[in-house]
Every structure is written in structure tokens, then in C-alpha cells.
Amino acid sequence: MDTGEANEALSAWAALPGADLVRKGLHDLVLGEESNESLLVEIGASRLGQLGFEIERSPRESPAHQLFLRLAEEDPRRAHSRYNALLRRLVSFHHAARCVR
């Protein structure tokens, strides 16, 4: 699925939980920007690939670790709960998208 198809699929899935994170993450990856959302999309690349999204892997060794470090820099006391919440939203998107596919 190319970027145009990915945007079309995301438009169809805009109401699904986590779609906002996936859309921003895909956009940031295309721009080469490291954001919480782009790292989250990298974490879920294999599952998103099952939905037809083509996600180029970055040279980062561990996007999960990088995401946690970013969250810890923003708010050390809430980093763990924010990290888990982001992962839950990604999983929710994947499950919901599989159901409506």
C-alpha cells in the first residue's frame, strides 16, 4: 500500500481508536521525523503490515526503547503509564481495523 492508499485506508478508518496516532506516525515517518507517533508506528510495523501498510524500517535499533525514553524526558513519573496507553491504542486500532476490513 503506497502513501496515497494508506491515507485513503486511514480516512475510511478515521473513527477507529488510535487512527489519529497511526495517521500522524505515518506522516512523520514519511517526513523522516522522530515523534512519539512515528516510533509507535515503527513498533507496530508488522501488525500494520498485516493491514496492508508498508512501513519502512528506520535504522533505530529499538523504537520501543526510544519511545519510552522520550516519554520519560517529557514526564518521568508518568512515562510507564503513557507508554502502555499508547501501545493499547495501537493494539485497539489493529483489532478494530481487522474487524472492519
C-alpha positions, 0 to 999 in steps of 0.5 A: 500500500503506497502513501496515497492508499494508506491515507485513503485506508486511514480516512475510511478508518478515521473513527477507529481508536488510535487512527489519529496516532497511526495517521500522524506516525505515518506522516512523520515517518514519511517526513523522516521525523522522530515523534512519539507517533512515528516510533509507535508506528515503527513498533507496530510495523508488522501488525500494520503490515498485516493491514496492508501498510508498508512501513519502512524500517528506520535504522533505530535499533529499538523504537520501543526503547526510544519511545519510552525514553522520550516519554520519560524526558517529557514526564518521568513519573508518568512515562510507564503509564503513557507508554502502555496507553499508547501501545493499547491504542495501537493494539485497539486500532489493529483489532478494530481495523481487522474487524472492519476490513 
